[in-house]
Amino acid sequence: MKIFGINTHHDSSYCLLDNGKVVFHNELERFSRVKHDPNPKRLYNLIYSDSVNYMNDCDAFAMPINIDENHELNKWHPINLSLYNDQFNLKKQLYNVGHHTCHAANAYYSSGFDNAIIFTLDGGGWECVDGVFKQMYKGVFKGENNKLKLVYSSNIGNIGQYWLCLLSELFGMSTMFDPSGDESGTLMAMAAYGDSKKYEKYFDDISYAITRPLNWYNYHNFIRDVKVVSLNDYDQNSYEYFYNQYVTKRNFLRDKLVSEEFDKFDLAAGLQYHFERYLLDFVMSYLPMDNTKNICFSGGCMLNCVAIGKVSKILKQMGYNVYCDHAPSDAGLSLGAAKYVYHHILDNPLVKSKHHCYFGKTYTDSEITNAISQYNNIKVEPNVQLSDIVNHLMSSKIVSLFNEGSESGKRALGNRSIIADPRFGYTKDLINEKVKHRKSFRPFAPSALREHISDWFEFDIDSPYMSFAIAVKEDKQKFVPAILHKDKTARLQTVTKEDNGYYYDLINEFYKKTGVPIILNTSFNDREPIVETPNHAIDCFLKTQIDYLYFVKEKLLVSKTS
C-alpha cells in the first residue's frame, strides 16, 4: 500500500510511503532555494516534475488540515485541485490530518517504540478536536502499538509565537516567515553568553499577556499594532488587557536594547531560560498519566536543542527513553500525515525497519559527472579514499561532503555536510569566516561514534539527528575546542554503522589517527537552504573558501583551479 503525503504551508514538502516505509521525502526549499518556502505553485510544479508517476501509482493522499476564512475545511487549495484533476487521473481518497497529530505521528512511528507519550509544541496549527476545528499550540498524545490518541490539547500558552514575536520585534532578527532566513538558532546561541536572571520577570509578564486565550489570527494582528475588526469569541477586555500588557512590556525591553551587545545577550538568556522552564513544566505535568518509559518530542519548538537537552537529562535520570524525530519542523508534516493514515486510519501494523533520515533524492554517477563537466574552474582527483579525506582534515582543510540521499530535516548529518578537525580552537573562526559568514558566537556541532559517547559527554543518549545539546566532559574539553559552545555543550550527532556506514568509517578513521572519535560537522550551505543537487554543491563550494568537495560514492575529490 502506497500513501503520498503533502504539506503545502511553510516548509512545504512531499513524501511517499510504501507499506509503511519511507521511499522519499523532499523539501521544497532545497530545490527553490527559498528558506521555508510556502509557495503552493512551486510545490505543485516540483511534485509533478518529480513524482507524477508515484502519485498515479499511490493508493491515497494525506495532508495536514487546511482551514479557510470561514472556519471550514478547505478542499479547494491549489494542491487539492491538482489531486482531483482529471487530466492526471488522480481521483483517490484524500485524508486530512490534524497539524499536531502529524507531528506526533512522525515522531512516534519513527521512534521504534511500541508505546510512548508524545509531546508536541510549536507556533500553532489546525486540529479537529471533538468535531470542531481549533488552533492548537501544544498537545500530548499516547501511542499504543499502531494507534495514536490525543489526550490533551491547548490553544493557550503559545510559546512558539512568543519566541518568534520577540525574535523579530526585540532583536530585529528574521523569522521562519521571512525568506531571508530564520535566526532562532542565533538567539539560542546568544543565550549562553548572557545573564538569564537580569530580565527574568519582564519575560514572565509578557508571557502571561501573550498566553491569554486569543486566537492565532487576532494574535498576529495584535503584535503588528493593527486594530482588529472582529474578536470572535473574545471580548474587548481581553483585547485591551493583552494589548496594554504586551505593548508596555515590549517597549520597556526595547528601551533596554542599548548599543552594548551584552544587553542583547542577557535578553536572549532570559528568553531561553523562560522557554526551558515552560517546556519542563509542560512535560512534568503529564508524565504521571501513564506507566510507559518512552517519551517522544516533535513540533518546531523542539528544534531548541539546548532546552531539549536539559529536559532529556532529567528524564534520563528518571529512567525514561527519549526520542526526537529528524524533522520536528513543519517539513515533517507530510511524513506524519502519511504515517498516521497508514497506521492509525488504515490499521496497518508498526513497521520495524532501519531508522535513518536520508530520504532525499539520490543522483546518479552520470548526473554528477555531467554537473562537474559544466565548470571550467575546478579540477577533479579520482579514486580518493576516506583515509585521504582524514589526512586533509588533519591538515586543517575544510571539506564538504556530498553523498546519495540528502537528509530529511533541518540538520546536515553527513550526506550534505561540511566537516573539519575539531581539535583546534581556530577551526570554528576559520569556518565562520571562510564559509558560513555568520555570527562568531554561533557554535558548530560534533558528529561522534556512538560507542564513545559515555566517555566524552556528560550523559549517554542516542542523538542521531542532533536533537540534544549535551555538555562535554571536563577532562575531554581540551581535545575538541572547536565544537564547544560557551557553556561547554555541543549539539551532538551520534553515528552508528547502521545509520550511515561511510560516515561512521570516516569518523572511525579519524579516531584511529588522532584518538578523537569526533569530527566537526555543519550544514553544507552558506546563508541558504542546505544544498540538494550536485550543481548546488559545486556552486556553494566555489562561492566560499571550502578547500575540497568530496563526492563520496564516486570517490571524486574536487578542488579549485586557482
N, C-alpha and C positions, 0 to 999 in steps of 0.2 A: 504494500500500500504506500502511495506517494502523496505527501502533503506539501503544498507550496505556500510558504509564508511570506508576507509583505508588510513592511511598515512604511507609511507614506509621510510621516511627520518629520521633524528634525531628526538627524542621524538616520536618515532613510536607509533601508536595507531590504534584502530579499534572500530566501533560502529554500532549499529542497531537503525534505526528509524522505528516506526510502526505508520502509519497515522500521522506523524509529531512529535510524542512524542518519547523521547529517552528511549530505552529499557535498553541499557547498553553502557558504554564507558570504554574500558580497555586500559591502557598504558603499553607498553612492558617492560619498566624499572621496573615496580612494580613486575614483575614475574622473569625477568632475573637478577635483582639486579645490573644492569649496568646503571648508570645515563645517561640519554638522549639516550638510546640505539638505534642505527641506523641500526641494523643488520637485513636485509630482511629475511634471512633464519630463524632466531629465531622468527621473527614475523610470518612468514608463518607457522612454526610448532605450535606456540601458537594459531593462528586462527583456524587451522584445528583440534587441540586437544580440543579446547573450543567451537567453533562456527560453525562447518561444517554444522550442521543441519539448523542453521539460514541462512547460505549462500545459501543452496539449496532451502530454502523457500522464499528468498527475490525476489523482482521484478527487481532491478537494483543495480549496484555498482557505487560508487562515489569516486574519488581520486583527490588529488592536481595534477596539471600539472607537468610532469616529462620530461625534455628535455635531449636528448642525445648529444654527442660531435659534431654532425652535425647540431645542432640547429633545430632538428626535434622532434616532439612528440614521446617519447619513449614508444612504445607499448609492448616492449619485456622485460620489467623489470621482475625479478623473480616472483613477486606477480601477475603481469598481466598474466604471463604464467600459474600460478596456477588457475587463474579465468577461463581460457579458456581450462582447462584440461578436456578432455572427460571423464576421469575416475570419476570425481566428478559431471559431468553433469551441469557445471556452465556457459554455454554459454548464458549469459544475457547481456543486454545493460550496457556498461561501460561509464560513463561520467567523463571527465577530467575537473576540475575546477581550475581557477587561484588561486595562493597562497594567495594573499591579499584578493581576493574575498571570500576565505574560512574563513579567519579571520573575515572579515566584516559580513559574513553570520552568523557565530556562535554568534557574539555579538548581531546583530540586531534581529535575530529570537528568541533569548532567553531573550530579554530585556522587552518584554511586551508592547513595543511602537508600535503604528500604523504607525508612521513616525519618521525619525531620520536622522541626519548627523552622519556618521561613519568615524572615523579617524583610520587608520592602520599605524603602524610604526614598522619596525624590520630590521634585517640584510640582508634581500633580499629573493626573491623567484620569480619563473617564472609566468608570467601573459601573456595572449593573449590580446594585445591592438590593435584594428583596424586590426585584422587578422595577426598580427606579434607577435612572441614570444619575450618577453623582460624581463630582470631582473628589478624588481620593489622593491624599498625600503620603499616607503610610498605612501599612497593613501587616497583619500576622496571619500566616497560613499554616495549615497542618498537612503534611504529606504522609500518606499511608499507602504503601505499595504503589499502584499506578494512579491513585486518586489524590486530588488536591482540594482542600477545603478552606475557604476564607472564614476565619474565626474572629477577626477584629479588623475594623477599618475606621479611618478618621479623615475628615476634611478640616480639622482644627490642628494647628501646630505645624504650619508649613515651613519647616526649617530649610527646605531646598530653595524656595523662593526668597526666603530671608537672606540666605547666603548670596544668591545672585544679585539681589537688590543692593546689598551693601558693597558687593564686589564692584558694581557699576557706579553707584552714587557716592560712596565714600572713598574708594580707591581709584576711581577713574579707569578701571580695567575692563576689557571686553569680556562678554559672557558667551554662553553657547548660542545665543540668539544673534550674535554678531559674527558675520562671515570672516572678520579679521582674526578671529581666534577665540580661545577660551582660556582665561588666565586663573582659573580656580587653583591650579597647581602652584602658580606663583604665590598666591595668598597662603596656601598651606605651607610652602617652603619658608615664607617670611616669618611664620608664627614661631619657629624655633629660635629666632633672634630677639623676640620681644618679651615683655613682662605681661603675663596673662591676667594679672590682678589689677593692673592700672585702670582699665576702663570696664572692669567686670560688671559693675552694677548698671552701667548705661546700656550694655548689650542686653542685660536681663530686662530692662524697661522696654526697650524697643521690641524685644522678642514677645513680651506679653501683649503689646499693642498689635503686632503683626499677626499673632496667633488667635485673634478674635475670629469667630466663625463667619468669615466673609468669603464669598465665592471667588473663584480664581480670576474671572474676567474683571470683576469690580476691583480686585486687589491690584491688578495691573494698572487700572485707571487711577487708583489712589496714589500709587508710588510715582506716577507721572504728573501728579498735581492737576489732573483733569477731573472736573466735577462730573459725576455720573448722572445719567438721566433716571435710571431705574435701580433700586436697591434690592429687587426681587423680594425675598422673604425677610430681609433685614431692615430694621427701622433707621430713622435718621440719627438717633442717638448712637447707634453702632458706628455709623459713618463718622460722626463728629468726634467720637472718642478715639477711633483709630487714627483719623487724620491729625488731630491735635497732638496725640501722644507720639505718633511716628514723626511728624514734621519737627516737633520741638526737639526730640532727642536726636534726630538726624542732623539738624542744624547745629546742635551742640557738638556732635562729633566732627562735623565738617570744620567747625572753628578750631578744633584741635589739630587739624592737619596742617601743621606749620612746615616750613621748608626742611627742617631736620628729618632725616629718614627714620630715626629711631622711633619717632612717634607713630609712624605708619606700621612699623614692626610691632609695637605694643598693641595697636589696634588689631592687627592680624592675629596676634597671640590671644587676645581677648575673644575674638570671634571663634578661633579654633577651639579654645578651651570650652566655650559655651556649647559648641556643637558636640564635643566629646561628652560633656555631661548629659546633654539631651539624648544622645544615642545610647549611652549606658543606662539611663533611666528607662528609656523605651524598652530595651532588651530585658532588663532585670524585672520589669513589671509583668512580663508574660512568660518567663521561664518556668514558674511553678505549674503551668497549665498542663504539663504532660511529663511522662517519665522518660521520654526519648533523650538521648545524649548527643543528638546530631542537630547542628544549627547551620542554616544557610542564610546568606545575605545577598540582596540584589537591589537594584534601583540606582539612579545616578549618584545619590549621596554616598553610596557605598564605595565610590571611587576614592573617597578620602581615606587613603591607606594608613595615615597616622592614627586617626580615630579607630578604624577597624583593627589596627594592630594592638592598640591599648585595650580595647574591649575583648579582643580574642585572647590576649594574655590572661585576663581574668577568667574567661570561660574555660580556657585550657586548664588552669589551676583548679577549676571546679569539676573537671573531668569530662568536659564537652569536646566533641569533634566539631571543627569549624570549617566552613567552606564558603567561598565567594566565587561566583561564576566569572568566566572570562569576558563577558560582555554585559556588565550590570547597567550600562547606559541604555538609552532608547534604541541603539543599534541592535540590541539583543531582543527587541520586542518581536521581530519576525520569527526568530527561533523559538521564543517562548510560546507564541500563538500556535505554531505548527506542532510543537511538542504537546501542548495542552489538548489540542484536537485529537492527536494520535492516541495519547494515553488515557486522558480523562474522559473525553466525549465518546471516542470510538472504542474505548475499553480494551486497548491493546496492552500487553504486559510490559513491565520495565525492561529496558534493553541494557544488558550488561556487556559493555564493549570498552575498548580503549578510549580514554577521555583525553582529548587534546583540543587545540583551538586553531589548527592550521587549515581552515576551511575556505580560504580564498582560492582564486584561480591558480592553476599550475601552467606555466608557459613551457612550450616545447624547446628542444635544443635549437631547432631551426629558427624559431621566433627570437631567441636570444642572440644567436649569431647574426641574424638579419638586423636586429637593433644595433648591435656593435658595428656592423658594416656602414651604418649611416653617419658615423662620426670619423673625422679625419684627424682629430687632435688627441687620440688615445692610442695606446698600444696594448697588446694582449699577450700574456705569457700562458701557454697551455700546460696542462698536467701538473698543476700546483697542488701540493698536498697540505693537509691540516697542520703538519709539523712546520711547514714553511710559513703558514699564517701565524703560528705561535712565535716563530722567530721574529717576524715583523712586529708583533705586539711587544716583545721584549726589547725591541729597538726603538720603542716609543712611537711607533707608527699607529695611525688611526685607520682602521679597516672597516669597510661597510660590507654587509653580508646580504646576498640575495639567494633564496632557496625555495623552490617549489611553491606550495600554497601559502599565501600570506596569512598573518594572524587575524583572527576574528576578535574584535575588541579594540580598546584604546592603546594597548601596550604592545610594543615590539618584543618578541620572545625568541629571537634567534633567526627567524626567516626573513625579516626586514629590519635588521639591526645594524647599529654602528658599535663597534667594540674597541676596547683599549685595555692597556695594562693598568690594574688598579693600585699597584704598589707605590706609585709616585704621586704626591700631592698635586704637582703641577699639571697632571693629566686632565683634571677637571677644568682648570682655567684654559688649557690648550683647546679642549673640545668646545667649550663655550665661545671662545674667541674665533676659532678657525671654522667651526661647523654650525653650531646651534644658534649663535647670536642671540642669546637670551640672558636674563639676569644672572649675575655672578653667583648669587646665593642659591640658585636652583641646584639641587643635588642630582647625582646620577645613580642608577640602580646597579646592583650586583646580580649576576647570574652565577649560581653556585651549585656544585654537585650535592644532590640530596643527602647522601650518606655522611656528609661532613657538617651538616647544619648545626647539630648539637655541640660540636667542637668550636664553632665560630660565632654562633649567635646566642642571645640570652635565653631563648626557649625554642624548642623544637616544634616545627609546624610545616605542613605541606603548603607551599605557596607557588604553584606552577604558573600563576597569572599575575605576579607582582601585586597581590592584593593587600599585603600586610607590611607595614614599616616596623622592623624589628631592631632592637639595639644589638650592636656588635659587642662581643665580649671584650672587656677592658684589655686583656693581655694579647688580643689579636688586632686591636685597632691600628697599631703602628705598622702593620703589614699591608693594610688596604686603605690608606688615607683618601684615595680618590673617590671612594664610594660612601664615605662618611658624611652625614649631614651635621649641622651644628650641634644637635642633641645626641650625636653618636649613633643614630639609627640609619637604616638603609632599607629601601623598598625592595624586598627580597623576591627573586625568582628562583625556585628550586627546580633543578633539571635532573631528569632521570633518562636512562637509556630508552625506556619505553616511550616517554614523551616526545623526544627528539634525538634520535640516535647520533646524527652527525654533530649536533651541538654539544651533546654530552662528551663525545670523543674529543672535540676541540678543547673543551674546558679541562678534561682529564689530561690531555697532552700538556696543557699549560701547567697543570698541577705537578706532573712528573718533572717538569724542568725548573719549577720555581718553588714548589712546596706550598703554593697558594691555590686552593680549589675554587677560585673565584675569578671572574673577569668583569670588567665594567661594560655595561650594556645600556644603550639609549636608542630611541627610535630612529629609523633611517628617514630623516626629513630635516627640513630647515624652515621653521615657521609656516608649515603647510601640513596637510594630511600625510600620513605615512605613505611612502612610495608603494605603488602597486605593480606597474608594468616594468619590463626591462628598460624601456625608454625613460620612464620616471627615474629609475635608479641611476642611469647614466647622466641624466640632466642634473640631478641633485649632486652627484659626485663631481661634476665639472664646475658647478657654481659655488662649491665650497672648497675647503682645503683638506678634504679627506685624502689620505695618501693612496689607498688602494680600494678597489671594488672587486669583491670575490663572488663569482657565480659558482655556488657550491657544487651543485650536481654535475656541472660541466667541467669543474676544476679549472676555470679560467680566471686569471688574475689581471685586472685592468688597471693601468696607471696612465698618468697624463704624459703627453709627449714633451711638455716644457715645464 
